[in-house]
Amino acid sequence: MADCEQLTREILAWNGALREGCIVGHPSSELLELEGTAALAAIERVLRDEVAPMIQAGKCPKFGPRGLSTVMAVYVRVASQHAPQRAIDFLQSVGGHMRAEAARFICYPETKPVFDAVLRRKLLALLESGDSEERDVARWMVEQRHV
């Protein structure tokens, strides 16, 4: 069993990222995704306990560490397979860019069907009460008929 928290930190730091043409990825993302629900708990802990306080204290860019999008993509893919309601519950505890980024991935064609209309409406309500980026994503969700 892999150390999911360490894999999450590696992706966030973007150490070891690989480029193939115009595609950039991180090899640890596949390993993390294979861990299933253990990955969810680890990602939640690292984002809530390490990343969110760094963003709030201004110790990293407003948009978080460089690998945040990749971590959120892994989180949403795993949650869509194992625990979609858990993802929405977690997103209530974080805000700003992390929540907005997760919402974008939840609306992807491969994950959207799993997050039923009720869950997407809950997410929309969270986004509408958030910062300007979250409200922009909420408008996009409505315009694109994702809710």
C-alpha positions in Angstrom: 0.0 0.0 0.0 1.4 3.4 -1.0 1.7 6.3 1.4 -1.2 8.3 -0.1 -0.4 11.5 1.8 3.2 11.4 0.5 2.0 10.9 -3.0 -0.4 13.8 -2.6 2.4 16.0 -1.5 4.6 14.9 -4.4 1.9 15.8 -6.9 1.2 19.2 -5.2 4.9 20.1 -5.2 5.0 19.0 -8.9 8.3 17.2 -8.3 8.9 14.6 -10.9 6.2 15.9 -13.4 6.6 14.5 -16.9 6.0 16.3 -20.2 5.1 14.4 -23.4 4.5 16.9 -26.2 1.9 19.4 -24.9 0.7 17.0 -22.2 2.1 17.3 -18.7 1.3 14.9 -15.9 2.6 13.4 -12.7 3.4 9.7 -12.4 2.2 9.6 -8.8 -1.3 10.5 -9.8 -1.9 7.1 -11.2 -0.5 5.4 -8.1 -2.7 7.6 -5.9 -5.8 6.9 -7.9 -5.2 3.1 -7.6 -5.5 3.5 -3.8 -9.2 4.1 -3.9 -10.9 5.3 -0.8 -7.6 5.5 1.1 -6.6 8.2 -1.4 -9.7 10.2 -0.6 -8.9 10.4 3.1 -5.3 11.3 2.5 -6.1 14.0 -0.1 -8.7 15.4 2.3 -6.2 15.6 5.2 -3.4 17.2 3.1 -5.7 19.7 1.5 -7.6 20.6 4.6 -4.7 20.6 7.1 -1.7 21.7 5.0 -2.8 23.4 1.8 -5.8 25.4 2.9 -3.8 27.1 5.8 -0.9 27.9 3.4 -3.3 29.6 1.0 -5.1 31.5 3.8 -1.8 32.7 5.2 -0.6 33.8 1.8 2.3 31.3 1.8 1.5 30.1 -1.7 -0.4 31.5 -4.6 -4.2 32.0 -4.3 -4.6 29.2 -6.7 -2.6 26.8 -4.5 0.4 24.7 -5.2 1.2 23.9 -8.8 -0.1 20.3 -8.7 -3.5 21.2 -7.1 -5.4 20.7 -10.3 -4.0 17.2 -10.7 -4.8 16.3 -7.1 -8.3 17.6 -7.5 -8.8 15.6 -10.7 -7.6 12.4 -8.9 -9.9 13.2 -6.0 -13.0 13.6 -8.2 -12.3 10.5 -10.2 -11.8 8.4 -7.1 -14.9 9.9 -5.4 -17.0 9.3 -8.5 -16.2 5.6 -8.3 -16.5 5.2 -4.5 -18.1 8.1 -2.6 -19.7 11.0 -4.6 -21.6 12.3 -1.5 -18.3 12.3 0.5 -16.8 14.6 -2.1 -19.6 17.1 -1.7 -19.3 16.9 2.1 -15.6 17.6 1.9 -16.1 20.5 -0.5 -18.3 22.1 2.2 -15.2 22.3 4.4 -12.9 24.0 1.9 -13.6 26.9 -0.4 -12.1 29.2 -3.0 -10.0 27.7 -5.7 -10.1 24.2 -4.3 -13.9 24.0 -4.4 -14.0 25.7 -7.9 -11.4 23.3 -9.3 -13.2 20.3 -8.0 -16.5 21.6 -9.5 -14.9 21.8 -12.9 -13.8 18.1 -12.7 -17.2 17.0 -11.4 -18.8 18.4 -14.6 -16.5 16.4 -16.9 -18.4 13.9 -19.0 -16.8 10.8 -17.4 -17.6 11.9 -13.8 -20.8 14.0 -14.2 -23.2 11.0 -14.5 -22.1 9.8 -11.1 -22.7 13.1 -9.4 -26.5 13.1 -9.7 -28.5 16.3 -10.1 -29.1 16.5 -6.3 -25.4 16.5 -5.6 -24.6 18.9 -8.4 -27.3 21.3 -7.0 -25.7 21.1 -3.5 -22.4 21.9 -5.1 -23.9 24.8 -7.0 -25.3 26.2 -3.8 -21.9 26.1 -2.2 -20.3 27.8 -5.2 -22.9 30.5 -5.3 -22.1 31.5 -1.7 -18.4 31.5 -2.3 -15.8 33.9 -3.7 -15.7 35.4 -7.2 -14.0 32.4 -8.8 -16.6 30.0 -7.2 -19.5 32.2 -8.4 -18.0 32.3 -11.9 -17.9 28.5 -11.9 -21.5 28.4 -10.6 -22.6 30.6 -13.6 -20.6 28.4 -16.0 -22.4 25.3 -14.5 -25.8 26.9 -15.1 -24.9 28.2 -18.6 -23.6 24.8 -19.7 -26.6 23.1 -18.1 -24.5 21.0 -15.7 -27.2 21.4 -13.1 
